[in-house]
């Protein structure tokens, strides 16, 4: 049975959804509307239009199950380009995909990259081959979700800003290593985070960019000039801005300022209220209009209770939803990813004073574009969000 959603409040994210192509762009904002959309039994949009005309224009909507979405927001699905797992699993775990992806799907995410922490190169190759095979066959990927590729966060990271990466797995970048990872990923390596000061003459950066891989500057001790050279060489993302890098100093601008001054660069942020203060979140949106993307950096504890977990080969303790490395003496060390979901990231950004349409764009179509994807993926369900910006169930078939 098809579903006819009517009286929904549109968002700017719908501009890239084909069924809304004929609707004026200035109508598709959270302050306008309403709109209607007819979805098939998988939640995929079939047709849509202005809300006061659906009785006349819907056509095959006769006999569809009506859903009054008054007060709710209609959005493209979230796209998470930096996520390590959920539901008790990391993507390094062989059977992680069905559970981890389902947790994120149920919080509004429809597209994601599988992120991997620094590991020995042969282990990364095995992981990349496994995920590439799953993407090709669809095995283990839940309904209503598209796994779009792989993000290698390492192993070419700075020991000075290693965060939750095992130091003895970090190394300088070489072309041989880069070629091995590109080959293992079978065309699905979408993003690589590296420290540019470990990339001699930026040869690996240029090679990856030439292969269509987006290079992200992160986990780096780079100064402003080094980061700027990397961006000039084609790097186009700043990995979780402000975290695991030199900050903004009045005499030492650092990589955040280099990203601000490079118009093609987008900056990731982890908007969980822990990694970045809300005032800094708002400042970055103002300083980089149209160039901030939301990520979760979620690890295995996402969707789980507090307790002990692993991130790669490192022990992590989660208390009050905050993940930190467990040190040899039992105390807690560096923040180890997050337990964030994309719907909560959007809520955090809106609470920081950012316009809802901008917050949703930063969580949906903009991150897709940042890693070279089309902003809209055919065959994916739309997301209906309630007034609290939580996804409304029922549109996506459960597996």
Secondary structure, DSSP 4 states (H G I P E B T S, - for coil): --EEEEEEBP-GGGGGSGGGTTS-GGGSSTTS--EEEEE-TTSBEEEEEEGGGHHHH-STTTTSEEEE-TT-EEEPPEEESS--EETTEETTSTT-HHHHHHHHHTTTEEEEEEEE----HHHHHHHHHHHHHHHHH-TTPPTT-EEEEEEEE-SS--GGG-TTS-GGG-----HHHHHHHHHHHTT-EEEEEE-GGGSGGGHHHHHHHHTTPEEEE-S----HHHHHHHHHTT--EETTTTTTS----SS--HHHHHHHT-TT-EEEEE-SSSSS-HHHHHHHHHHTTT-EEEE--B-TTTTS-SEEEEETTEEEEEETTEEEEEPTTS-EEEE-SB---HHHHHHHHHHTT--HHHHHHHHTHHHHHHTT--SS-TTPBPEEE-TTSPBPTTSS---
